[in-house]
């Protein structure tokens, strides 16, 4: 009975706990978006079914954006697209839904196979490309999420061509990869050249001029013409530069592309968890389109993206997330302010109030690009659309005047990209600035509405290493005839602003004498008479010492610095010369005549001995952060007679 009761109780507890476990599991299930569709002959109508949005508090109204792949090489960014298929058959439709101003993760969608029962009658491909080569994406990259990259290309020649496509990603300047290529979807027979290295062959139509070292250390001739930003003629040079800037590349070959034909290749890029998680960072990928393999003419597109932690259209980003302070004076910062009109009507005036850190020179600010695409406003009032730039003490104010930017909630607005805009500008550093991080953000004002505040765009400086050369003199007041000179090196962060650590290794040459010791004693002399014996002992030392100070320093300004820390000293090599003088007197009176004198000397050596630790304080004057300066340091050793004052000169590089 007891056994049955125990088994019954165990089963009851198990069944009671089991539903609770299911509830817990269900609560963490990902959000799901489903594909609804309606097939009519050769056409397909699509609509998404999405979960409720989780509004970010204080942000504009949350909304979804959509990206569809039709399974035949076409795509759409509409919410409810319609598509006509050229050929009947089974097609796999994919959907990516992006949540904007939403606290959760993007919903996941299962692809759906859809059968199209009939070929299209009198099918005509819809021309959509204004350029021969473009790169697009369905969303900004978020660490550990998927992003789709769309590579579109068009044959603008009047004959059928075979060519190549190159994709470069994962910039060399980042230690970790930003992307992993999860999947490539090609619909027109594009094939990846898996075993082809990107080599720098001489194109047959370019052979004159520039020298370039080959892999065999010989020289080959390459020709470089004046080129614009996208159309280029020196393919080997483009591939070389791209390979030096990016770690990873893919090469695709396409064939039999008809005149005016447009094609798309889709790449699912998985953003790695190691991606730099800074919402102000800008990363890029590059595509190269060679429309005809017989020629070296090609198009280059570089797509910049902002790393984000959530999908918010109003953002500020910069290429100056991490900068090397040693070389930053020669660098120009680039910023991008993105915005989207989420209203129910168009915006006619958009004002961007942007922080300009004090280390930047407002006079060097230059607008590089913008959307809506308008002219720069003149100093007088005008009626046409333009972008005006004004300044306050701490801000730059960009104002779009007399424009029409539709709202995402406006009737008959199907393309969300048409409701977005941006300003991209560059700015240089001031003549004199310190190594401290900066933060900038923008207040975005649509017409007379309340401002929308963006994220902070942060500029940080890599610590860098400053090597210093140091030499000077150590004065030991408690030692006799002390002479101590040293040379050494210091390591510290490059040109630190206020607080920083510094470690030194100093090699000193130290000569000094010990205090003379005199001892007297009564000894038995000849014939039983007592004698006074006086012994005088002295030593001279020749040491080679190593000092390893570890200190924390503070720069009061550009010219005065203070420091404190611990000093460790060990004798690397010690040589001691000892002399001994023995004097014996007649009787026990020290005034009596000396009857016997004995002189003796001895030498000894040792190494790695006499460890001394002490506390130090110092002050420097000169160029406190970089360059030459002079200083005084006092070391209070925890061992008698070895306190000393150090006078030195130092030059930090």
BAMARMAR-651706 format. One record per residue (C-alpha): residue number from 0; x, y, z; residue in three letters. Coordinates in steps of 0.05 Angstrom, whole numbers. Each point is the difference from the previous one (the first is absolute). Layout:
R   num       c1       c2       c3   residuo
R   NUM        X        Y        Z       Ala
...
***
This chain:
R   num       c1       c2       c3   residuo
R     0        0        0        0       Unk
R     1       56       47       18       Unk
R     2       33      -14      -67       Unk
R     3      -64       14      -39       Unk
R     4      -12       64       38       Unk
R     5       71       23      -15       Unk
R     6       -8      -14      -75       Unk
R     7      -68       35       -2       Unk
R     8       29       61       35       Unk
R     9       59        4      -47       Unk
R    10      -45       -3      -62       Unk
R    11      -45       54       29       Unk
R    12       59       47       12       Unk
R    13       27      -14      -70       Unk
R    14      -67       15      -34       Unk
R    15       -8       63       42       Unk
R    16       68       27      -20       Unk
R    17       -4      -20      -74       Unk
R    18      -52       53      -21       Unk
R    19       40       54       36       Unk
R    20       61      -19      -41       Unk
R    21      -40        5      -64       Unk
R    22      -25       69       20       Unk
R    23       71       23       14       Unk
R    24       24      -26      -67       Unk
R    25      -57       32      -38       Unk
R    26       14       67       32       Unk
R    27       68        6      -33       Unk
R    28      -21      -23      -69       Unk
R    29       22       48      -56       Unk
R    30      -51       44      -33       Unk
R    31      -26      -28      -66       Unk
R    32      -22       35      -64       Unk
R    33      -38      -42      -50       Unk
R    34       -9        6      -75       Unk
R    35      -71        4      -28       Unk
R    36       -9       -5      -75       Unk
R    37      -50       -4      -57       Unk
R    38       18      -31      -67       Unk
R    39      -37       21      -63       Unk
R    40       25      -31      -64       Unk
R    41       70       27      -10       Unk
R    42       -1       51       56       Unk
R    43        8        0       75       Unk
R    44      -27       47       53       Unk
R    45       36       -1       67       Unk
R    46      -16       27       69       Unk
R    47       35       -9       67       Unk
R    48      -30      -19       67       Unk
R    49       42       31       55       Unk
R    50        0       -3       76       Unk
R    51      -17       63       41       Unk
R    52       55       52        6       Unk
R    53       33       15       67       Unk
R    54        7       76        0       Unk
R    55       64       32       25       Unk
R    56      -21       50       53       Unk
R    57        9       72      -23       Unk
R    58       15      -19      -73       Unk
R    59      -42       15      -61       Unk
R    60      -55      -50      -17       Unk
R    61       27      -70      -13       Unk
R    62       -9      -31      -68       Unk
R    63       23      -58      -44       Unk
R    64       38        2      -65       Unk
R    65        0      -58      -48       Unk
R    66       46      -35      -49       Unk
R    67      -25      -56      -46       Unk
R    68       37      -47      -47       Unk
R    69      -45      -30      -53       Unk
R    70       43      -61      -15       Unk
R    71       14       19      -73       Unk
R    72       53       54       12       Unk
R    73      -48       57       14       Unk
R    74      -14       34       66       Unk
R    75      -45       53       30       Unk
R    76        0       46       61       Unk
R    77      -75       13       -1       Unk
R    78      -45      -26       55       Unk
R    79      -49      -33      -47       Unk
R    80       36      -12      -66       Unk
R    81      -28      -31      -64       Unk
R    82       45      -37      -48       Unk
R    83       -8      -32      -69       Unk
R    84       42      -62      -15       Unk
R    85       28      -12      -69       Unk
R    86       -1      -76        6       Unk
R    87      -45      -48       37       Unk
R    88       29      -44       54       Unk
R    89       15       -2       75       Unk
R    90       32       61       31       Unk
R    91       25        9       71       Unk
R    92      -22       68       27       Unk
R    93       39       30       59       Unk
R    94      -18       57       46       Unk
R    95       42       42       48       Unk
R    96      -37       46       47       Unk
R    97       36       56       37       Unk
R    98      -28       32       62       Unk
R    99       14       75        7       Unk
R   100       -5       36       68       Unk
R   101      -16      -68       30       Unk
R   102       33      -32       62       Unk
R   103       -2      -72      -25       Unk
R   104       39      -39      -52       Unk
R   105      -24       -2      -73       Unk
R   106      -52      -54      -12       Unk
R   107       24      -63      -35       Unk
R   108      -36      -27      -62       Unk
R   109       -2      -69      -30       Unk
R   110        9        0      -76       Unk
R   111      -60      -23      -40       Unk
R   112       -2      -42      -64       Unk
R   113      -52       26      -48       Unk
R   114      -22      -31      -66       Unk
R   115      -13       45      -59       Unk
R   116      -43      -41      -49       Unk
R   117        7       41      -63       Unk
R   118       53       35      -42       Unk
R   119       -9       75       -8       Unk
R   120      -27       24      -67       Unk
R   121       40       55      -35       Unk
R   122       46        5       61       Unk
R   123       44       63        2       Unk
R   124       52       10       54       Unk
R   125      -10       65       38       Unk
R   126       62       45       -5       Unk
R   127       16       28       68       Unk
R   128       75       16        1       Unk
R   129       25       70      -12       Unk
R   130       72      -23        5       Unk
R   131       37      -60      -26       Unk
R   132       20      -25       69       Unk
R   133      -29       10       70       Unk
R   134        7      -28       71       Unk
R   135      -59        1       48       Unk
R   136      -18      -31       67       Unk
R   137      -66      -16       34       Unk
R   138       21       28       68       Unk
R   139       58       27       39       Unk
R   140       47      -51       31       Unk
R   141      -14      -21       71       Unk
R   142       48      -48       35       Unk
R   143      -23      -72       -4       Unk
R   144      -56       14      -50       Unk
R   145       -8      -14      -75       Unk
R   146        4       54      -53       Unk
R   147      -14       -9      -74       Unk
R   148       47       34      -50       Unk
R   149      -29       10      -69       Unk
R   150       50        5      -58       Unk
R   151      -35       25      -63       Unk
R   152       34        7      -68       Unk
R   153      -21       19      -70       Unk
R   154       30      -10      -69       Unk
R   155        2       69      -32       Unk
R   156       36      -26      -61       Unk
R   157      -36      -13      -66       Unk
R   158       26      -72       -3       Unk
R   159       -3      -63       43       Unk
R   160       56       -3       51       Unk
R   161       36      -45       50       Unk
R   162       30       33       61       Unk
R   163       17       -3       74       Unk
R   164      -25       25       67       Unk
R   165       44       11       61       Unk
R   166      -23        9       72       Unk
R   167       49       24       53       Unk
R   168      -18        2       74       Unk
R   169       31       -3       71       Unk
R   170       45       59        4       Unk
R   171       73      -12       19       Unk
R   172       -1       55       54       Unk
R   173      -47      -42       44       Unk
R   174       32      -59       36       Unk
R   175      -64      -41       -2       Unk
R   176      -42      -15      -62       Unk
R   177      -63       42       -6       Unk
R   178      -37      -49      -46       Unk
R   179       -5      -73      -16       Unk
R   180      -31      -18      -68       Unk
R   181      -57      -46       19       Unk
R   182      -31      -10      -70       Unk
R   183        4       25      -71       Unk
R   184      -61       -3      -46       Unk
R   185       12        7      -75       Unk
R   186      -55       -9      -51       Unk
R   187       35       12      -67       Unk
R   188       55      -52        1       Unk
R   189       51       42       37       Unk
R   190       55      -47       25       Unk
R   191       50       12       55       Unk
R   192       72       -9      -21       Unk
R   193       23      -39       61       Unk
R   194       71      -13      -20       Unk
R   195       15       68      -31       Unk
R   196       46       46       38       Unk
R   197       -8       74      -14       Unk
R   198       62       12      -42       Unk
R   199       22       64      -33       Unk
R   200        4      -18      -73       Unk
R   201       18       52      -52       Unk
R   202      -63       17      -39       Unk
R   203       11       -2      -75       Unk
R   204      -24       71      -11       Unk
R   205       44       33       55       Unk
R   206       75       -6       -7       Unk
R   207       39       62       13       Unk
R   208       29       39       58       Unk
R   209       -6      -19       73       Unk
R   210       47      -51       33       Unk
R   211      -25      -53       48       Unk
R   212       39      -56       33       Unk
R   213      -24      -70      -17       Unk
R   214        1      -62       44       Unk
R   215       66      -21      -32       Unk
R   216       32       67       19       Unk
R   217        5       20      -73       Unk
R   218      -35       62      -24       Unk
R   219      -60        4      -46       Unk
R   220      -30       61      -32       Unk
R   221      -69       24       15       Unk
R   222      -37       60      -25       Unk
R   223      -45       44       42       Unk
R   224      -45       52      -31       Unk
R   225      -36       57       34       Unk
R   226      -61      -34       29       Unk
R   227      -64       21       35       Unk
R   228      -26      -31       64       Unk
R   229      -36      -59      -32       Unk
R   230       21       -9      -72       Unk
R   231       70      -26       -5       Unk
R   232       46      -28      -52       Unk
R   233       59      -30       39       Unk
R   234      -29      -66       25       Unk
R   235       66      -28       28       Unk
R   236        9       62       42       Unk
R   237      -72       -3       26       Unk
R   238        8      -74       19       Unk
R   239       66       13       34       Unk
R   240      -27       58       41       Unk
R   241      -63      -39       18       Unk
R   242       40      -61       22       Unk
R   243       44       44       44       Unk
R   244      -60       33       33       Unk
R   245      -46      -61        9       Unk
R   246       15      -69       28       Unk
R   247      -53      -41      -36       Unk
R   248      -22       -2      -73       Unk
R   249      -46      -38      -46       Unk
R   250        5       -4      -76       Unk
R   251      -60      -17      -44       Unk
R   252       -1      -13      -75       Unk
R   253      -61       14      -42       Unk
R   254      -13      -18      -73       Unk
R   255      -47       16      -57       Unk
R   256      -28       65       26       Unk
R   257      -45       32      -51       Unk
R   258        3       75      -16       Unk
R   259      -38       42       52       Unk
R   260      -13      -62       42       Unk
R   261       -1       11       75       Unk
R   262       18      -53       52       Unk
R   263        5       -7       75       Unk
R   264       42      -43       45       Unk
R   265      -19       -6       74       Unk
R   266       48      -12       58       Unk
R   267      -22      -16       71       Unk
R   268       53       29       44       Unk
R   269        0      -22       73       Unk
R   270       27       55       44       Unk
R   271       47      -31       51       Unk
R   272       -7       10       76       Unk
R   273       71       26       -1       Unk
R   274      -20       58      -45       Unk
R   275       18       66       30       Unk
R   276      -61       16       43       Unk
R   277        3       75       -6       Unk
R   278      -60       34      -30       Unk
R   279       44       56      -28       Unk
R   280       46      -45      -41       Unk
R   281       -2       -1      -76       Unk
R   282       22      -62      -37       Unk
R   283       -1      -14      -74       Unk
R   284       -3      -53      -55       Unk
R   285       23        9      -71       Unk
R   286      -25      -28      -66       Unk
R   287       35       -1      -68       Unk
R   288      -38      -12      -64       Unk
R   289       39      -20      -63       Unk
R   290      -53        2      -56       Unk
R   291       45      -32      -52       Unk
R   292       59      -45       17       Unk
R   293       35       21      -64       Unk
R   294       11       70       27       Unk
R   295       24       31       65       Unk
R   296      -55       53        5       Unk
R   297      -39      -12       64       Unk
R   298      -45       33       52       Unk
R   299       16        4       74       Unk
R   300      -52       10       54       Unk
R   301       15        7       74       Unk
R   302      -59       -5       48       Unk
R   303        8       31       69       Unk
R   304      -42      -26       57       Unk
R   305      -10       20       72       Unk
R   306        7      -53       54       Unk
R   307      -63        5       43       Unk
R   308      -29      -35       60       Unk
R   309      -72       13      -22       Unk
R   310      -34       20      -65       Unk
R   311      -13       74       10       Unk
R   312        0       42      -64       Unk
R   313       22       64       35       Unk
R   314       74      -10       14       Unk
R   315       67       33        1       Unk
R   316       64      -37      -17       Unk
R   317       74       13      -13       Unk
R   318       61      -33      -29       Unk
R   319       39       24       61       Unk
R   320      -22      -51       51       Unk
R   321       72      -21       15       Unk
R   322       57       45      -22       Unk
R   323       75       -4        6       Unk
R   324       18       65       35       Unk
R   325       71        0      -28       Unk
R   326      -26        7      -71       Unk
R   327      -68       32       11       Unk
R   328       23       70      -19       Unk
R   329        3      -24      -72       Unk
R   330      -69      -31        2       Unk
R   331      -67       31      -18       Unk
R   332      -60      -24       38       Unk
R   333      -63      -17      -38       Unk
R   334      -69        2       31       Unk
R   335      -68      -22      -25       Unk
R   336      -67       22       28       Unk
R   337      -59      -43      -22       Unk
R   338      -73       17       11       Unk
R   339      -69      -23      -21       Unk
R   340      -66       37       -2       Unk
R   341      -48      -45       38       Unk
R   342      -58       49       -5       Unk
R   343      -66       -4      -37       Unk
R   344       19       57      -46       Unk
R   345       62       28      -36       Unk
R   346       54       41       34       Unk
R   347       19       66      -33       Unk
R   348       55       22       48       Unk
R   349       48      -46       37       Unk
R   350       49       27       51       Unk
R   351       59      -40       26       Unk
R   352       34       30       61       Unk
R   353       66      -38        6       Unk
R   354       51        3       55       Unk
R   355       71       19      -22       Unk
R   356       52      -21       52       Unk
R   357       50       55       19       Unk
R   358       58      -40      -28       Unk
R   359      -28        8      -71       Unk
R   360        8       61      -44       Unk
R   361      -69       24      -22       Unk
R   362       32       42      -55       Unk
R   363       21      -64      -36       Unk
R   364      -70      -32       -2       Unk
R   365      -20      -19      -70       Unk
R   366      -65      -33      -22       Unk
R   367       16      -60      -43       Unk
R   368      -69      -26      -18       Unk
R   369      -72        5       21       Unk
R   370      -71      -25      -15       Unk
R   371      -46       31      -20       Unk
R   372       51       21      -53       Unk
R   373        0       76        0       Unk
R   374       47       58      -12       Unk
R   375       39       34       56       Unk
R   376      -37       63       21       Unk
R   377       31       67      -19       Unk
R   378        6       56       50       Unk
R   379      -64       34      -26       Unk
R   380      -70      -27        8       Unk
R   381      -24      -44      -58       Unk
R   382      -64      -36      -17       Unk
R   383       30      -65      -28       Unk
R   384       19      -62       41       Unk
R   385       68        6       34       Unk
R   386       41      -21       61       Unk
R   387       22       55       46       Unk
R   388       58       -9       50       Unk
R   389        9       47       60       Unk
R   390       40       -4       63       Unk
R   391       -5       15       74       Unk
R   392       57       -6       51       Unk
R   393      -12      -75        8       Unk
R   394      -44      -22      -58       Unk
R   395       -7       -3      -75       Unk
R   396      -72        9      -24       Unk
R   397      -20      -31      -66       Unk
R   398      -68       24      -27       Unk
R   399      -35      -29      -60       Unk
R   400      -44       56      -27       Unk
R   401      -59       -4      -49       Unk
R   402        2      -75       -8       Unk
R   403      -52      -56       -4       Unk
R   404       18      -62       40       Unk
R   405      -61      -47        4       Unk
R   406      -20      -32       66       Unk
R   407       -1      -75       11       Unk
R   408      -72        4       24       Unk
R   409      -21       43      -59       Unk
R   410      -52      -28      -48       Unk
R   411       25      -32      -64       Unk
R   412       72       -3       25       Unk
R   413       23      -71      -13       Unk
R   414       76        7       -2       Unk
R   415       26       14       70       Unk
R   416       69       19      -27       Unk
R   417      -33       62      -31       Unk
R   418      -16       26       70       Unk
R   419       73       -3       22       Unk
R   420       55       52       -6       Unk
R   421       71       14       23       Unk
R   422       57       50        4       Unk
R   423       71      -23       -7       Unk
R   424       56       48       17       Unk
R   425       74        0       16       Unk
R   426       39       42       50       Unk
R   427       73        6       22       Unk
R   428       31        4       68       Unk
R   429       21       67       31       Unk
R   430       74       19        3       Unk
R   431        5      -17       74       Unk
R   432      -43      -52       34       Unk
R   433        6      -53       54       Unk
R   434       -8      -75        0       Unk
R   435      -69       -7       31       Unk
R   436      -62      -33      -28       Unk
R   437      -56       42      -30       Unk
R   438      -74      -10       -6       Unk
R   439      -46       32      -51       Unk
R   440      -74       -7      -13       Unk
R   441      -52       35      -42       Unk
R   442      -69       29       14       Unk
R   443      -44      -12      -61       Unk
R   444      -59       47       -8       Unk
R   445      -52      -12      -55       Unk
R   446      -36       66      -14       Unk
R   447      -24       24       68       Unk
R   448       -5      -67       35       Unk
R   449       37      -20       63       Unk
R   450       73      -19      -11       Unk
R   451       22      -72       -7       Unk
R   452       67      -12       34       Unk
R   453       48      -50      -32       Unk
R   454       50      -46       32       Unk
R   455       69       25       20       Unk
R   456       54       -6      -53       Unk
R   457       64      -12       40       Unk
R   458       72       12      -20       Unk
R   459       51      -38       41       Unk
R   460       76       -2       -5       Unk
R   461       41      -63        3       Unk
R   462       50        5       57       Unk
R   463       61       -6      -44       Unk
R   464       70       -9       28       Unk
R   465       49       55       15       Unk
R   466       73      -20        8       Unk
R   467       43       49       38       Unk
R   468       76        7        7       Unk
R   469       22       21       70       Unk
R   470       67       19       31       Unk
R   471       23       35       62       Unk
R   472       36        0       67       Unk
R   473      -17      -30       68       Unk
R   474       22       36       62       Unk
R   475        6      -43       63       Unk
R   476       11       49       59       Unk
R   477       14      -55       51       Unk
R   478       55      -34      -40       Unk
R   479       73       22       -3       Unk
R   480       30       22      -67       Unk
R   481      -62      -25      -36       Unk
R   482       -2        7      -76       Unk
R   483      -59      -30      -36       Unk
R   484      -19       10      -73       Unk
R   485      -55      -36      -37       Unk
R   486      -31      -10      -69       Unk
R   487      -65      -36      -15       Unk
R   488      -67       -3      -35       Unk
R   489      -72       14       18       Unk
R   490      -66      -29      -25       Unk
R   491      -65       37        6       Unk
R   492      -64       13      -41       Unk
R   493       12       48      -57       Unk
R   494      -14       73       17       Unk
R   495      -49      -14       56       Unk
R   496      -45       56       22       Unk
R   497       -3       -4       77       Unk
R   498       11      -65       38       Unk
R   499       44      -55      -27       Unk
R   500       47      -56       21       Unk
R   501       75        0      -14       Unk
R   502       51      -56        7       Unk
R   503       75       11       -4       Unk
R   504       63      -41       -6       Unk
R   505       62       37       21       Unk
R   506       72      -24        0       Unk
R   507       44       38       49       Unk
R   508       75        0       14       Unk
R   509       12       14       74       Unk
R   510       66       11       36       Unk
R   511        3       16       74       Unk
R   512       40      -13       63       Unk
R   513      -25      -29       65       Unk
R   514        9       36       66       Unk
R   515       69      -14       32       Unk
R   516       -5      -44       60       Unk
R   517       52        3       57       Unk
R   518        3      -52       55       Unk
R   519       50       -3       58       Unk
R   520       15      -59       44       Unk
R   521       51      -22       52       Unk
R   522       41      -59      -19       Unk
R   523       56      -37       33       Unk
R   524       69       21      -25       Unk
R   525       71      -27        7       Unk
R   526       26      -20       70       Unk
R   527      -70        4       28       Unk
R   528      -10       75      -10       Unk
R   529      -67       24      -25       Unk
R   530       -6       40      -65       Unk
R   531      -53       44      -32       Unk
R   532      -20      -23      -70       Unk
R   533      -39       48      -46       Unk
R   534      -33      -28      -63       Unk
R   535      -23       49      -54       Unk
R   536      -44      -31      -55       Unk
R   537      -29       34      -62       Unk
R   538      -33      -25      -65       Unk
R   539      -12       28      -69       Unk
R   540      -57      -25      -43       Unk
R   541      -10       -1      -75       Unk
R   542      -72      -20      -16       Unk
R   543      -41       -9      -62       Unk
R   544      -73        7       22       Unk
R   545      -66      -11      -34       Unk
R   546      -58       45       19       Unk
R   547      -72      -17      -18       Unk
R   548      -46       57       22       Unk
R   549      -74      -10       -9       Unk
R   550      -39       65        9       Unk
R   551      -65       35      -16       Unk
R   552        6       69      -30       Unk
R   553      -45       60       -7       Unk
R   554       10       56      -50       Unk
R   555      -23       66       30       Unk
R   556        6       32      -69       Unk
R   557       42       -5      -62       Unk
R   558       64       18       38       Unk
R   559       -3      -25       72       Unk
R   560      -11      -71       25       Unk
R   561        1      -36       67       Unk
R   562       12      -72       16       Unk
R   563        2      -50       58       Unk
R   564       12      -74        6       Unk
R   565       47      -55       22       Unk
R   566       73       -8      -17       Unk
R   567       34      -67       -3       Unk
R   568       76       -5       -4       Unk
R   569       44      -61       -3       Unk
R   570       76       -3       -7       Unk
R   571       16      -36      -64       Unk
R   572       75       -1       13       Unk
R   573       38       20       63       Unk
R   574       75        6       10       Unk
R   575       27       16       70       Unk
R   576       72       21       14       Unk
R   577       15       -3       75       Unk
R   578       63       28       34       Unk
R   579       21      -16       71       Unk
R   580       51       38       43       Unk
R   581       23      -32       66       Unk
R   582       40       42       48       Unk
R   583       31      -26       65       Unk
R   584       24       48       54       Unk
R   585       52       -6       53       Unk
R   586      -43      -11       61       Unk
R   587      -73       16        4       Unk
R   588        6       75       -9       Unk
R   589      -23       24      -69       Unk
R   590       50       57        6       Unk
R   591       57      -50        6       Unk
R   592       46      -16      -59       Unk
R   593      -24      -48      -53       Unk
R   594       42      -63        2       Unk
R   595      -32      -37      -58       Unk
R   596      -42       17      -62       Unk
R   597      -35      -51      -44       Unk
R   598      -34       19      -67       Unk
R   599      -44      -48      -38       Unk
R   600      -51        3      -56       Unk
R   601      -50      -47      -32       Unk
R   602      -52       -1      -56       Unk
R   603      -66      -36       -8       Unk
R   604      -57        1      -50       Unk
R   605      -72      -21       -1       Unk
R   606      -61        5      -46       Unk
R   607      -75        8        7       Unk
R   608        2       22       71       Unk
R   609      -21       57       45       Unk
R   610      -74        7      -20       Unk
R   611      -27       68       22       Unk
R   612      -72       24       -5       Unk
R   613      -22       71       12       Unk
R   614      -53       53      -10       Unk
R   615       10       56      -51       Unk
R   616      -29       68      -16       Unk
R   617       20       43      -59       Unk
R   618      -14       63      -40       Unk
R   619       16       15      -73       Unk
R   620        2       63      -41       Unk
R   621        5        8      -75       Unk
R   622      -44      -36      -50       Unk
R   623      -40      -43       47       Unk
R   624      -35      -45      -52       Unk
R   625       50       -9      -56       Unk
R   626       69       26      -14       Unk
R   627       56       23       48       Unk
R   628       -8       18       74       Unk
R   629       41        2       64       Unk
R   630      -18      -28       67       Unk
R   631       18      -11       73       Unk
R   632      -18      -63       38       Unk
R   633       10      -17       73       Unk
R   634        3      -74       19       Unk
R   635      -12      -19       73       Unk
R   636       29      -70        6       Unk
R   637      -21      -48       54       Unk
R   638       74      -14       12       Unk
R   639       46       47       38       Unk
R   640       50       45      -37       Unk
R   641      -31      -11      -68       Unk
R   642      -49       58       -6       Unk
R   643       19       42      -60       Unk
R   644      -18       59      -43       Unk
R   645       -4      -12      -75       Unk
R   646       10       55      -51       Unk
R   647      -15      -20      -71       Unk
R   648      -18       19      -71       Unk
R   649      -50      -40      -41       Unk
R   650      -24        1      -72       Unk
R   651      -64      -37      -17       Unk
R   652      -13      -22      -71       Unk
***
